[in-house]
Amino acid sequence: YIDVNAGVAGTDEVAGLLWLVETVQGAVDVPLCLDSANPEALAAALPKVKGAAIVNSINGDRARIDGILPLVAKHGASVVALTMEEGRMPETVSDRMKIAEMLAAEAGKTGIPMSRVYFDPCVLAASTSPGQPTAVLETVREIRKTWPDTHVISGLSNISFGLPGRSLLNRTYVPMMVACGADAFILDPTDAAMRATLAAAKVLSGADDYGMEYIGMAREGALE
């Protein structure tokens, strides 16, 4: 998926998101993730998306849930569910799981199956939140154990914020998350080292049967 975001202060997000959807779909044949918390923008853009989109995102905020989930259900989209409440980042596994349970129940009420929910355990910076990298990994395990059909997504670059060698830290954390059950990441697809690390992690975690994707990348020279 390509993540498209038109949430620029002082601009018309509805018009901007429509323009982005049209422009990106005119250039590449790749499904889209609509990165917006604006129900009006999503209502305008979702009918224009080719195929099924991902909507990024909802969280524990009631207005966001009520404004976005019905649109997700109506258009057969998937949804990113942040395990956080409005204005408050959780720090413990139990706090994250309580929010995840509430969001899972809300998705069920709206008719959205767990196979179309992407939980984001909200990675915090290791530089300012000691213990958080481990807490996130445990949350991923708990989510996958509780809802085997769901997905776990992460904007994992938060982990390295404020530290040197950010790319190294990001690449190291990816296989740890994959081993715990994460199966989607928000990342730079032009980062060849990251793509190679992710491909290797999928083989070793059993997510790439017989290493076929890995072998294909090797033949293309994408692992070098």
N, C-alpha and C positions, 0 to 999 in steps of 0.2 A: 504494500500500500504506500501511496504518497500522502503525507500529512499536509493538508492545506489550511492555512490560518490567515484570516483577514482582520483580526482583532487589533487594529491600529487606532490609538486614541485620536479623536477628532475627525474620524472618517466614517463613512456609511458602511457598516459591516455587511449589511444585506447585499448591497450592490457589489461590494468587494469580494464577498464569497462567491456570488454568482459568476463574477468575472474570472475568478481563480479556477472554479470548476470547469468553465468553458475553455479557458486557456490551457490548463493542464491536460484535459481530456483531448484537446485538439493536437497535442504534441506527443503524448505517449498513451499506450494502451495498458494502463496499470490501474487497479482499483484505488479508490480514494478514502482517506480518513478525514472527515470534516472536523477540524479542531476549533470548536466554538462552544461557548456556554450561552449563546443568544438564541432562544427558541425561534424568534422571527427570522433570523438568518438561516437557521437549519430548515425551517418550514419552506423557505424559498428555494434552498439549494438541493435538498434531498431528492425532489422529483427530477432534477436535472442530472443526477449521478447515474452513470451507466453501471448496471449491476448493483450488488449490495455494498453499501458503504459501512464504515465504522464511524461512530460519533464519539468524539473525545471532548467533553466527558461529563459524567455526573459525579456527585459526591454526596455527603450526608445532608446537604442543604435542601430543605423541603421544596422551596420554589424551583430549584434546579431539577429536582426529581420530577415534579409535577409538570414542568414545562417541556422537558426533553424526552422522558420515557415514552409518552404516547406517540411522539413523532417517530421514535426508533421502532416501536411496534408497528405503526401504520406502514412504514416503508420497508419493513423486513431487514432493517439494519442491525449491526452489532453495536455494542456500547462499551466504552471504557468506564469502569467504576472505580473511582479513587477512594481508598480506604482512609478518608479524612473527613472531618466536619468543617463547615464554613468557618474560616479563621483560626482553626486549631489543627495542628499536625499531631497525630498519635505517636507515642513513643514505645509502647509495649505491644507485644503480639496480641494480647487479649483485647486491647483497645482497637487494634486494626480489625480483628475478627468480629467484634461486636458490630462495627460499621459494615463490614462485608456481609454479615448475616442480615442486617436490615436492608441493604441494597439488593441482596438476592431475593428477599421476600417481596420487595417492591417490583423487581423485574418479573417475578412470577405472577403477581397480581395483574400486570399489564400484558401478560401473555408472551413475554420474551423468554425463550428457553435458555438454560445456563450455557449451552454451547455457543450462544451469541453474546456472552458477557466476558469482558476482559478486565479482570481485577488488577489494579495497580496498587502494590503495597506501599507506595510512597517512600522511595529511597531518600534518605537524608545524608548530608555531607559527613563523611567520616572525620573531617577536620574539626567539626564543631559538635558532633553528636556521637561520642564514643559508645560503642556497643550497638549502634543502629545497623551497621552492615549485617551483623549476626541476627538481630531481631527481624530484619526483612527476610533473610533466608528462611528462618523458622516460620514466618508468616506464609511464605510461598508454599512450604510443605503442608501447612495446615489447610490452606485454601484448596490445594490439589487433593488432599485427603477428604475434605468435606464435600467438595463438588468436583468429582473426577472429570466431568464433561466440560468444565469451564476452561478459560484461558487465563494466563497470568502475563501481564505486559509491564514493561518498566522503561521509564526515561532514565536509564541507569547512570548517565553522566553526572547526575547530582552527587554521586558517591565521591567523586574526585574534586569537587569544588574547593578552591582555596589551597590545593596541594600541587607540588611540582609533578611533572611526568603524568599528567592527567590521562593521556591515552593509555599508558601502561596500566594504571589502576582500573580504568574502564574495561580493558581487555582481560584483566585478571578476574574481575568480578563476574563477567559474562558466563564463563563455564561453571562458576559456583552457583549462579542462579539457575542455569539450565539443569544442573544436576539435581536441584531441589524441585524442578517442575516448571520453571518459567519457559514460555514458548513464543514470546513476542517481545520485541525491543524497539524503542524509538531511538534511532541512531543514524549516523551519516553513512549512506550506502556507498559513498566513494572512498571510505576508509578500508583499503584492501586488507590491512592487518587485522582489523576487527572482523571483517567478513570471514577471513581464514580461521580465526580463533573460534568464531561461532560455528562454522562448519565442522571443525574438529570436535567441539563440545557436543554437537548433535550426534556424531558418530559414537562417541564414548558413553553418552547417556542413553543410547538406544532410540533416539528420536529420528535418526537417519538409517533406515533398514539397509543392512548390507553395505552401508557407506556409499550408496549410489550417488547422492548429491555431492558428497566429498570427492568421489572419483571423477565426477563430471567437472568439478571445479579444477581438479588437478590437470585434467586433459586440456582445459582452457588456459592453464598457466596462472590461475587465480589464487594459488596457494603460495606463490613465491614472493 
